[in-house]
């Protein structure tokens, strides 16, 4: 018993002397849970809907419908035209509803009228939007006979109520209508980031503690080559891991890849590079493995929460947006989603790639400067 | 080969501080080509700090360092200097042979050329029979031998050995010194730090260091004469106490 208590006392002493670990053990749950709770309580802006009426944008029904759905917390803007308008307006809305020319006639004849909803962006917003719209539609159509009495004889009054409109939905520019790709592809860069970051931090810490780093620094290999050599070595295993993740995602989970594999590989390669350089840089602030473990709540979890993977950045307040855009994961998840979910090309994702390269260079520079750090203390 | 009058290592008024603590205070010393110089002092006297300044891992707070005519860190210094750190500084998850081969590759030695050199070195440090063993599984003495082999793989002109005999049994220590003397005969300049005063007799010249200060400099015999002591341990204590030579 005394021996066991002595051991426990030793562990307690170790923690008490490692104040940084102690503070982190106490603070990490507060930081992570606070952030998570804040994100969960964030109210999203009302979904924005564009309604394209083919030939009846100036009808009473057309002006009534947006008011009806506004009651459900949505905003709608009316357009007159056809599907040709989609490319020009899709970036400004969460969804575009196209009502065909014969929509009112179908309703008047007692058939269930058909409309097409083109969903853009986050499937979570889209799902909310569909649900809201169904109730808006019901209310609008309930008023329909009053609004356009000449098109609705007495007979249709009953049929309208029993035949609500059929809304065919499709994800505009998304590779799948299930929406799982929307979250799955941006999650994939997390794997190389996490692995490369943690392993680099641990390996570099070991290089320091076993004295081999001192020897490396005394040899003709430049600090930049030490850091990039680590990146290459870990890259082999990160790629192997990615291969497993991608094959499982594709054939095990049935994820649809909607864009260039080359661009996806480029994004993953860049996030790997950023993680390695960041790992080397931050490893200089750790004196023991336990301190590397502290990087998980401090470095990895914020990337998961704020990296535009699950919580859309658009819904965040400015201060959180600034933090989110300073995180490498945000740029890799946005680029990955653009390429593999929306099938976009280099022409649209290059800004994200430039940011990742810039972050890579910055962390490489900091890593090179910090390699010798520790000997100067 | 370097001429014996060539100065391969020179420090002038070298100061290194860490925060408020002064690790080296105005160190002046010179080592000539082909010399076997022993830097002797207790733990914490500044020996390792000096070594790190010489290889360019640290920068001086003030004063100058010159190694092979250049200011560290310099690529030419890194190519020509072999550095054995105080710790083992070997990779425990690589085999004995792989460790030496890795350090050979850092010096740009082609694999074919280094293979012969590695065999030769492993023979020299008597690790041939364990060449395929993981370095982590070696005994303490074997690890020191491997560390020495790694420091010498590129046939350096100047060897900086930081406490190479610390924690080594007397038999191995004797073997180490025999080998250092052989290297010296081949023209290699050696700077060896130690806190074993009995090892000082193997060196051409000695620097006695304490609290970052060089308290005496000279040949072993000269230091004994100056201190009028019968052995270097007593001489060190005299110099350390700041006593005037008797």
Interface residues (C-beta under 8 A of the other chain):
Chain A: X210 X211 X212 X214 X215 X216 X217 X218 X219 X220 X221 X372 X375 X376 X377
Chain B: X18 X52 X55 X56 X57 X58 X59 X75 X78 X79 X81 X83 X85 X86 X87 X88 X89 X90 X91 X92 X103 X106 X107 X108 X150 X151
